[in-house]
Amino acid sequence: MNKYILPSGSILVLLLLLFLHSFGTTEYWYVSFPYLDIVNHFLGGIGLAMAILWITKNPRYTIPLTIIAGIIWEIFEVYYNITGWPIGSMNYKLDTLKDLIMDTIGAVTVWFIFKNKKNNES
């Protein structure tokens, strides 16, 4: 496998995420495009999982460490009161669950692609 795929791919995905999130907050894209949050959490899961895979060199860590990072992000949202819903409300709980599921789906996608790629190279 090309040694530049993971770091450059991770950087590109995370830059796209930064762009979408920046415009999502400043230009109210999160209001205009309600599914942007889902896309961004999926991209976040992919970008983080690729970075974790590059750092650890072991696909086994990609999913659990991405989930942990997602949980830390959700705590960050609560701490800075940027959840978009009142803490403890059903909407807040559903949004948090959806965010963590999308982070995980992004990580599983990376794990699956690189696990299969590694098996095909053997």
DSSP file (Angstrom, degrees, kcal/mol; ACC not computed):
  #  RESIDUE AA STRUCTURE BP1 BP2  ACC     N-H-->O    O-->H-N    N-H-->O    O-->H-N    TCO  KAPPA ALPHA  PHI   PSI    X-CA   Y-CA   Z-CA
    1    1 A M              0   0    0      0, 0.0     2,-0.2     0, 0.0   117,-0.0   0.000 360.0 360.0 360.0 139.3    0.0    0.0    0.0
    2    2 A N    >   -     0   0    0      1,-0.2     3,-1.3     2,-0.1     4,-0.5  -0.431 360.0-139.4 -61.9 128.0    1.2    3.4   -0.8
    3    3 A K  T 3  S+     0   0    0      1,-0.3    -1,-0.2    -2,-0.2     0, 0.0   0.591  98.5  56.2 -70.0  -8.8    2.5    5.0    2.4
    4    4 A Y  T 3> S+     0   0    0      2,-0.1     4,-1.9     1,-0.1     5,-0.4   0.567  84.3  82.0 -97.8 -10.1    1.0    8.4    1.5
    5    5 A I  H <> S+     0   0    0     -3,-1.3     4,-2.5     3,-0.2     5,-0.3   0.947  93.3  43.9 -62.6 -50.6   -2.6    7.2    1.0
    6    6 A L  H  > S+     0   0    0     -4,-0.5     4,-2.6     2,-0.2     5,-0.2   0.954 117.9  40.3 -65.3 -51.8   -3.6    7.3    4.7
    7    7 A P  H  > S+     0   0    0      0, 0.0     4,-2.3     0, 0.0    -1,-0.2   0.937 121.8  41.6 -66.5 -42.2   -2.1   10.6    5.8
    8    8 A S  H  X S+     0   0    0     -4,-1.9     4,-2.4     2,-0.2    -2,-0.2   0.904 116.5  49.2 -70.8 -38.6   -3.0   12.5    2.7
    9    9 A G  H  X S+     0   0    0     -4,-2.5     4,-2.5    -5,-0.4     5,-0.2   0.914 112.0  49.0 -63.5 -42.5   -6.5   10.9    2.5
   10   10 A S  H  X S+     0   0    0     -4,-2.6     4,-2.7    -5,-0.3     5,-0.2   0.924 111.6  48.9 -62.8 -44.9   -7.1   11.7    6.2
   11   11 A I  H  X S+     0   0    0     -4,-2.3     4,-2.4    -5,-0.2    -2,-0.2   0.914 111.8  49.1 -62.3 -43.0   -5.9   15.3    5.7
   12   12 A L  H  X S+     0   0    0     -4,-2.4     4,-2.3     2,-0.2    -2,-0.2   0.928 113.0  46.4 -62.8 -45.1   -8.2   15.8    2.7
   13   13 A V  H  X S+     0   0    0     -4,-2.5     4,-2.3     1,-0.2    -2,-0.2   0.925 114.3  47.6 -63.8 -43.7  -11.2   14.4    4.4
   14   14 A L  H  X S+     0   0    0     -4,-2.7     4,-2.3     2,-0.2    -1,-0.2   0.840 110.6  51.8 -69.4 -31.8  -10.6   16.4    7.5
   15   15 A L  H  X S+     0   0    0     -4,-2.4     4,-2.6     2,-0.2    -1,-0.2   0.902 109.8  49.6 -67.4 -40.6  -10.1   19.6    5.4
   16   16 A L  H  X S+     0   0    0     -4,-2.3     4,-2.7     2,-0.2    -2,-0.2   0.917 111.3  49.8 -61.2 -42.5  -13.4   18.9    3.7
   17   17 A L  H  X S+     0   0    0     -4,-2.3     4,-2.8     2,-0.2     5,-0.3   0.913 109.8  50.5 -61.8 -43.2  -15.0   18.5    7.1
   18   18 A L  H  X S+     0   0    0     -4,-2.3     4,-2.7     2,-0.2    -2,-0.2   0.920 111.7  48.3 -60.8 -44.3  -13.5   21.8    8.3
   19   19 A F  H  X S+     0   0    0     -4,-2.6     4,-2.4     2,-0.2     5,-0.3   0.949 114.5  44.6 -60.7 -50.4  -14.8   23.6    5.2
   20   20 A L  H  X S+     0   0    0     -4,-2.7     4,-2.1     1,-0.2    -2,-0.2   0.902 116.0  46.5 -63.9 -41.4  -18.3   22.1    5.6
   21   21 A H  H  X S+     0   0    0     -4,-2.8     4,-2.0    -5,-0.2     5,-0.2   0.911 111.0  52.3 -68.5 -41.2  -18.5   22.7    9.3
   22   22 A S  H  X S+     0   0    0     -4,-2.7     4,-2.6    -5,-0.3     5,-0.3   0.945 116.7  38.3 -59.9 -48.5  -17.1   26.3    9.0
   23   23 A F  H  X S+     0   0    0     -4,-2.4     4,-1.9     1,-0.2     6,-1.2   0.810 110.2  62.9 -72.5 -28.0  -19.7   27.2    6.4
   24   24 A G  H  < S+     0   0    0     -4,-2.1     6,-1.6    -5,-0.3     7,-0.3   0.879 114.4  32.4 -61.0 -37.4  -22.3   25.2    8.3
   25   25 A T  H  < S+     0   0    0     -4,-2.0    -2,-0.2     3,-0.2    -1,-0.2   0.887 126.0  38.8 -87.9 -42.2  -21.9   27.5   11.3
   26   26 A T  H  < S+     0   0    0     -4,-2.6    -3,-0.2    -5,-0.2    -2,-0.2   0.856 126.7  33.6 -79.8 -33.9  -21.2   30.9    9.6
   27   27 A E  S  < S-     0   0    0     -4,-1.9    -1,-0.2    -5,-0.3    -3,-0.1   0.273 108.0-117.0-105.4   9.8  -23.5   30.6    6.6
   28   28 A Y    >>  +     0   0    0     -3,-0.2     4,-2.3    -4,-0.1     3,-0.7   0.807  62.1 149.2  61.1  33.1  -26.2   28.6    8.5
   29   29 A W  H 3>  +     0   0    0     -6,-1.2     4,-3.4     1,-0.2     7,-0.3   0.816  67.3  64.2 -65.1 -28.7  -25.8   25.5    6.2
   30   30 A Y  H 34 S+     0   0    0     -6,-1.6    -1,-0.2     1,-0.2     7,-0.2   0.834 108.6  41.0 -63.6 -29.3  -26.8   23.4    9.2
   31   31 A V  H <4 S+     0   0    0     -3,-0.7    -2,-0.2    -7,-0.3    -1,-0.2   0.896 119.3  43.5 -80.8 -44.7  -30.2   25.1    9.1
   32   32 A S  H  < S+     0   0    0     -4,-2.3    -2,-0.2     1,-0.3    -3,-0.2   0.846 125.2  34.2 -69.9 -34.4  -30.5   25.1    5.3
   33   33 A F    ><  -     0   0    0     -4,-3.4     3,-2.5    -5,-0.2     4,-0.3  -0.797  69.6-174.9-123.4  86.6  -29.3   21.5    4.9
   34   34 A P  T >  S+     0   0    0      0, 0.0     3,-0.5     0, 0.0     4,-0.3   0.722  82.2  57.9 -58.9 -22.0  -30.5   19.5    7.9
   35   35 A Y  T 3> S+     0   0    0      1,-0.2     4,-2.0     2,-0.1     3,-0.3   0.448  77.6  93.3 -89.1   1.7  -28.6   16.4    6.9
   36   36 A L  H <> S+     0   0    0     -3,-2.5     4,-2.9    -7,-0.3    -1,-0.2   0.868  80.9  57.4 -61.0 -36.2  -25.2   18.2    6.9
   37   37 A D  H <> S+     0   0    0     -3,-0.5     4,-2.1    -4,-0.3    -1,-0.2   0.887 106.2  49.6 -61.6 -38.8  -24.6   17.1   10.5
   38   38 A I  H  > S+     0   0    0     -3,-0.3     4,-2.1    -4,-0.3    -2,-0.2   0.937 112.6  46.6 -65.2 -46.9  -25.0   13.5    9.4
   39   39 A V  H  X S+     0   0    0     -4,-2.0     4,-2.8     1,-0.2     5,-0.2   0.916 112.2  51.3 -60.4 -44.2  -22.6   13.9    6.6
   40   40 A N  H  X S+     0   0    0     -4,-2.9     4,-2.5     1,-0.2    -1,-0.2   0.883 109.7  48.1 -65.7 -38.4  -20.1   15.7    8.8
   41   41 A H  H  X S+     0   0    0     -4,-2.1     4,-2.3     2,-0.2    -1,-0.2   0.878 112.0  50.5 -69.6 -35.4  -20.1   13.1   11.5
   42   42 A F  H  X S+     0   0    0     -4,-2.1     4,-2.2     2,-0.2    -2,-0.2   0.942 113.0  45.6 -63.8 -47.0  -19.6   10.4    8.8
   43   43 A L  H  X S+     0   0    0     -4,-2.8     4,-3.1     1,-0.2     5,-0.2   0.884 111.2  53.7 -63.0 -38.6  -16.7   12.3    7.3
   44   44 A G  H  X S+     0   0    0     -4,-2.5     4,-2.6    -5,-0.2     5,-0.3   0.911 108.3  49.4 -61.7 -42.4  -15.3   12.9   10.9
   45   45 A G  H  X S+     0   0    0     -4,-2.3     4,-2.2     2,-0.2    -2,-0.2   0.907 113.9  46.1 -62.6 -41.6  -15.4    9.1   11.5
   46   46 A I  H  X S+     0   0    0     -4,-2.2     4,-2.5     2,-0.2    -2,-0.2   0.956 114.9  45.7 -65.4 -50.6  -13.6    8.5    8.2
   47   47 A G  H  X S+     0   0    0     -4,-3.1     4,-2.1     1,-0.2    -2,-0.2   0.909 116.3  44.9 -61.5 -44.1  -11.0   11.1    8.7
   48   48 A L  H  X S+     0   0    0     -4,-2.6     4,-3.0    -5,-0.2     5,-0.2   0.923 112.5  50.8 -66.4 -43.8  -10.3   10.1   12.3
   49   49 A A  H  X S+     0   0    0     -4,-2.2     4,-2.7    -5,-0.3    -2,-0.2   0.895 110.5  49.8 -62.4 -39.5  -10.2    6.4   11.5
   50   50 A M  H  X S+     0   0    0     -4,-2.5     4,-2.3     2,-0.2    -1,-0.2   0.919 112.7  47.0 -64.8 -42.0   -7.7    7.0    8.7
   51   51 A A  H  X S+     0   0    0     -4,-2.1     4,-2.4     2,-0.2    -2,-0.2   0.917 113.5  48.4 -64.6 -42.8   -5.5    9.1   11.0
   52   52 A I  H  X S+     0   0    0     -4,-3.0     4,-3.1     1,-0.2     5,-0.4   0.914 111.6  49.7 -63.6 -42.9   -5.7    6.4   13.7
   53   53 A L  H  X S+     0   0    0     -4,-2.7     4,-2.2    -5,-0.2    -1,-0.2   0.899 111.6  49.0 -63.2 -40.3   -4.9    3.7   11.3
   54   54 A W  H  < S+     0   0    0     -4,-2.3    -2,-0.2    -5,-0.2    -1,-0.2   0.908 116.4  42.1 -65.0 -41.6   -2.0    5.6   10.0
   55   55 A I  H  < S+     0   0    0     -4,-2.4    -2,-0.2     1,-0.2    -1,-0.2   0.930 125.3  32.3 -72.1 -46.3   -0.6    6.3   13.5
   56   56 A T  H  < S-     0   0    0     -4,-3.1    -3,-0.2    -5,-0.2    -2,-0.2   0.748  86.0-147.3 -86.0 -23.6   -1.3    2.8   15.0
   57   57 A K     <  +     0   0    0     -4,-2.2    -4,-0.1    -5,-0.4    -3,-0.1   0.699  69.1 102.9  62.1  19.9   -0.7    0.7   11.8
   58   58 A N    >   -     0   0    0     -6,-0.3     3,-1.7    -5,-0.2     4,-0.4  -0.942  62.0-156.5-138.2 113.5   -3.3   -1.6   13.2
   59   59 A P  G >> S+     0   0    0      0, 0.0     3,-0.9     0, 0.0     4,-0.6   0.725  87.8  77.4 -60.6 -20.2   -6.9   -1.7   12.0
   60   60 A R  G 34 S+     0   0    0      1,-0.2     3,-0.1     2,-0.1    -7,-0.0   0.798  95.7  46.5 -60.1 -28.7   -8.0   -3.2   15.3
   61   61 A Y  G <> S+     0   0    0     -3,-1.7     4,-2.0     1,-0.2     5,-0.3   0.609  89.6  84.2 -91.0 -12.5   -7.8    0.2   17.0
   62   62 A T  H <> S+     0   0    0     -3,-0.9     4,-1.6    -4,-0.4     5,-0.2   0.923  93.3  40.8 -61.4 -47.8   -9.7    2.3   14.3
   63   63 A I  H  X S+     0   0    0     -4,-0.6     4,-2.3     2,-0.2     5,-0.2   0.967 117.6  43.4 -70.8 -52.5  -13.2    1.6   15.5
   64   64 A P  H  > S+     0   0    0      0, 0.0     4,-2.3     0, 0.0    -1,-0.2   0.908 116.5  47.2 -62.6 -39.1  -12.9    1.8   19.3
   65   65 A L  H  X S+     0   0    0     -4,-2.0     4,-2.2     2,-0.2    -2,-0.2   0.853 111.6  51.0 -70.9 -32.4  -10.6    4.9   19.2
   66   66 A T  H  X S+     0   0    0     -4,-1.6     4,-2.3    -5,-0.3    -1,-0.2   0.899 110.0  50.0 -68.7 -39.3  -12.9    6.7   16.7
   67   67 A I  H  X S+     0   0    0     -4,-2.3     4,-2.4     2,-0.2    -2,-0.2   0.921 110.4  50.2 -62.7 -43.2  -15.9    5.9   19.0
   68   68 A I  H  X S+     0   0    0     -4,-2.3     4,-2.5     1,-0.2    -2,-0.2   0.920 110.4  49.6 -60.9 -43.7  -14.0    7.3   22.0
   69   69 A A  H  X S+     0   0    0     -4,-2.2     4,-2.3     1,-0.2    -1,-0.2   0.892 109.9  52.0 -62.4 -38.8  -13.1   10.5   20.0
   70   70 A G  H  X S+     0   0    0     -4,-2.3     4,-2.2     2,-0.2    -2,-0.2   0.896 109.2  49.2 -63.4 -40.6  -16.8   10.8   19.1
   71   71 A I  H  X S+     0   0    0     -4,-2.4     4,-2.2     2,-0.2    -2,-0.2   0.915 110.2  51.1 -64.5 -42.8  -17.8   10.5   22.8
   72   72 A I  H  X S+     0   0    0     -4,-2.5     4,-2.3     1,-0.2    -2,-0.2   0.906 109.3  51.4 -60.9 -40.9  -15.2   13.2   23.7
   73   73 A W  H  X S+     0   0    0     -4,-2.3     4,-2.3     1,-0.2    -2,-0.2   0.911 108.4  50.8 -62.1 -42.0  -16.7   15.4   20.9
   74   74 A E  H  X S+     0   0    0     -4,-2.2     4,-1.9     2,-0.2    -1,-0.2   0.878 109.6  50.3 -64.7 -36.9  -20.2   15.0   22.3
   75   75 A I  H  X S+     0   0    0     -4,-2.2     4,-2.9     2,-0.2    -1,-0.2   0.904 108.6  53.3 -64.8 -41.0  -18.9   15.9   25.8
   76   76 A F  H  X S+     0   0    0     -4,-2.3     4,-2.4     1,-0.2    -2,-0.2   0.913 107.3  51.5 -57.6 -44.8  -17.3   19.0   24.2
   77   77 A E  H  <>S+     0   0    0     -4,-2.3     5,-2.7     1,-0.2     6,-0.4   0.898 112.4  45.6 -61.1 -41.0  -20.7   20.0   22.7
   78   78 A V  H ><5S+     0   0    0     -4,-1.9     3,-1.2     3,-0.2    -2,-0.2   0.936 111.4  52.0 -67.0 -46.1  -22.4   19.6   26.1
   79   79 A Y  H 3<5S+     0   0    0     -4,-2.9    -2,-0.2     1,-0.3    -1,-0.2   0.896 117.9  37.0 -59.3 -42.4  -19.7   21.6   27.9
   80   80 A Y  T 3<5S-     0   0    0     -4,-2.4    -1,-0.3    -5,-0.2    -2,-0.2   0.318 109.2-123.6 -94.5   8.4  -19.8   24.5   25.5
   81   81 A N  T < 5S+     0   0    0     -3,-1.2    -3,-0.2    -4,-0.2     3,-0.1   0.906  70.1 130.3  52.8  50.6  -23.6   24.2   25.1
   82   82 A I      < +     0   0    0     -5,-2.7    -4,-0.2    -6,-0.1    -1,-0.1   0.003  28.0 110.5-118.9  27.3  -23.6   23.8   21.3
   83   83 A T  S    S-     0   0    0     -6,-0.4    -1,-0.1     2,-0.2    -5,-0.1   0.786  75.5-133.2 -74.5 -26.3  -25.8   20.8   21.1
   84   84 A G  S    S+     0   0    0      1,-0.2    -1,-0.1    -3,-0.1     8,-0.0   0.300  81.2  68.8  89.6 -10.9  -28.7   22.6   19.4
   85   85 A W  S    S-     0   0    0      6,-0.0    -2,-0.2     4,-0.0    -1,-0.2  -0.957  97.7 -88.4-135.8 153.9  -31.1   21.0   21.8
   86   86 A P    >   -     0   0    0      0, 0.0     3,-2.2     0, 0.0     6,-0.4  -0.434  56.0-101.2 -61.9 133.8  -31.8   21.3   25.6
   87   87 A I  T 3  S+     0   0    0      1,-0.3     3,-0.1    -2,-0.1     4,-0.0  -0.321 107.5  19.3 -58.2 132.5  -29.6   18.8   27.5
   88   88 A G  T 3  S+     0   0    0      1,-0.3    -1,-0.3    -3,-0.1     2,-0.0   0.250  93.6 127.5  91.5 -12.6  -31.5   15.8   28.5
   89   89 A S  S <> S-     0   0    0     -3,-2.2     4,-2.3     1,-0.1    -1,-0.3  -0.320  73.2-113.5 -73.1 161.6  -34.3   16.3   26.0
   90   90 A M  H  > S+     0   0    0      1,-0.2     4,-2.7     2,-0.2     5,-0.2   0.898 118.3  54.0 -62.0 -40.6  -35.3   13.5   23.7
   91   91 A N  H  > S+     0   0    0      1,-0.2     4,-2.5     2,-0.2    -1,-0.2   0.906 108.5  49.6 -60.5 -41.2  -34.1   15.5   20.6
   92   92 A Y  H  > S+     0   0    0     -6,-0.4     4,-2.6     2,-0.2    -2,-0.2   0.935 112.1  47.4 -62.1 -46.5  -30.7   15.9   22.3
   93   93 A K  H  X S+     0   0    0     -4,-2.3     4,-2.4     1,-0.2    -2,-0.2   0.910 114.0  46.9 -63.5 -42.6  -30.5   12.2   23.1
   94   94 A L  H  X S+     0   0    0     -4,-2.7     4,-2.7     2,-0.2    -1,-0.2   0.895 112.4  50.0 -66.6 -39.6  -31.5   11.2   19.5
   95   95 A D  H  X S+     0   0    0     -4,-2.5     4,-2.7    -5,-0.2    -2,-0.2   0.922 111.9  47.8 -64.7 -43.8  -29.0   13.7   18.0
   96   96 A T  H  X S+     0   0    0     -4,-2.6     4,-2.4     2,-0.2     5,-0.2   0.921 113.0  48.2 -62.9 -44.2  -26.2   12.4   20.2
   97   97 A L  H  X S+     0   0    0     -4,-2.4     4,-2.3    -5,-0.2    -2,-0.2   0.925 112.5  48.7 -62.0 -45.2  -27.0    8.8   19.3
   98   98 A K  H  X S+     0   0    0     -4,-2.7     4,-2.5     1,-0.2    -2,-0.2   0.913 110.7  51.3 -60.8 -43.8  -27.2    9.6   15.6
   99   99 A D  H  X S+     0   0    0     -4,-2.7     4,-2.4     1,-0.2    -2,-0.2   0.929 111.6  46.0 -60.2 -46.4  -23.9   11.5   15.8
  100  100 A L  H  X S+     0   0    0     -4,-2.4     4,-2.1     1,-0.2    -1,-0.2   0.864 111.7  52.2 -67.1 -35.6  -22.1    8.5   17.5
  101  101 A I  H  X S+     0   0    0     -4,-2.3     4,-2.6    -5,-0.2    -1,-0.2   0.922 110.8  47.2 -65.2 -43.1  -23.7    6.1   15.0
  102  102 A M  H  X S+     0   0    0     -4,-2.5     4,-2.1     2,-0.2    -2,-0.2   0.890 110.5  51.9 -67.9 -38.3  -22.4    8.1   12.0
  103  103 A D  H  X S+     0   0    0     -4,-2.4     4,-2.0    -5,-0.2    -1,-0.2   0.929 112.9  46.6 -57.8 -44.6  -18.9    8.4   13.6
  104  104 A T  H  X S+     0   0    0     -4,-2.1     4,-3.0     2,-0.2    -2,-0.2   0.891 108.8  52.9 -68.0 -41.3  -18.9    4.6   13.9
  105  105 A I  H  X S+     0   0    0     -4,-2.6     4,-2.2     1,-0.2    -1,-0.2   0.898 109.2  51.0 -62.0 -39.4  -20.2    4.0   10.4
  106  106 A G  H  X S+     0   0    0     -4,-2.1     4,-1.9     2,-0.2    -2,-0.2   0.924 112.4  46.0 -61.1 -44.6  -17.3    6.2    9.1
  107  107 A A  H  X S+     0   0    0     -4,-2.0     4,-2.8     1,-0.2    -2,-0.2   0.900 111.8  50.7 -65.8 -41.5  -14.8    4.2   11.2
  108  108 A V  H  X S+     0   0    0     -4,-3.0     4,-3.0     2,-0.2     5,-0.2   0.884 107.3  55.2 -64.4 -37.7  -16.3    0.8   10.1
  109  109 A T  H  X S+     0   0    0     -4,-2.2     4,-2.4    -5,-0.2    -1,-0.2   0.942 111.5  43.1 -58.7 -48.5  -16.1    1.9    6.5
  110  110 A V  H  X S+     0   0    0     -4,-1.9     4,-2.7     2,-0.2     5,-0.3   0.934 114.5  50.4 -63.4 -46.2  -12.3    2.7    6.8
  111  111 A W  H  X S+     0   0    0     -4,-2.8     4,-2.4     1,-0.2     5,-0.3   0.927 112.5  47.0 -57.0 -46.8  -11.7   -0.5    8.7
  112  112 A F  H  X S+     0   0    0     -4,-3.0     4,-2.3     2,-0.2     5,-0.2   0.923 113.5  47.2 -64.0 -46.1  -13.6   -2.6    6.1
  113  113 A I  H  X S+     0   0    0     -4,-2.4     4,-2.2    -5,-0.2    -2,-0.2   0.945 118.5  39.4 -62.2 -49.7  -11.8   -1.0    3.1
  114  114 A F  H  X S+     0   0    0     -4,-2.7     4,-2.2     2,-0.2    -1,-0.2   0.807 113.9  53.7 -76.6 -28.3   -8.3   -1.3    4.6
  115  115 A K  H  X S+     0   0    0     -4,-2.4     4,-2.1    -5,-0.3    -1,-0.2   0.933 113.9  42.9 -67.5 -44.9   -8.8   -4.7    6.1
  116  116 A N  H  X S+     0   0    0     -4,-2.3     4,-2.2    -5,-0.3    -2,-0.2   0.880 113.1  52.6 -67.3 -37.6  -10.0   -6.1    2.7
  117  117 A K  H  X S+     0   0    0     -4,-2.2     4,-1.4    -5,-0.2    -1,-0.2   0.912 110.2  48.1 -63.8 -42.1   -7.2   -4.2    0.9
  118  118 A K  H  X S+     0   0    0     -4,-2.2     4,-0.9     1,-0.2    -2,-0.2   0.899 111.5  50.1 -65.0 -40.8   -4.6   -5.8    3.3
  119  119 A N  H  < S+     0   0    0     -4,-2.1     3,-0.4     1,-0.2    -2,-0.2   0.872 109.8  51.2 -65.3 -37.4   -6.1   -9.3    2.8
  120  120 A N  H  < S+     0   0    0     -4,-2.2    -1,-0.2     1,-0.2    -2,-0.2   0.784 107.0  53.9 -71.3 -27.1   -6.0   -8.8   -1.0
  121  121 A E  H  <        0   0    0     -4,-1.4    -1,-0.2     1,-0.2    -2,-0.2   0.697 360.0 360.0 -79.3 -19.0   -2.3   -7.8   -0.9
  122  122 A S     <        0   0    0     -4,-0.9    -1,-0.2    -3,-0.4    -2,-0.1   0.482 360.0 360.0 -73.3 360.0   -1.4  -11.0    1.0
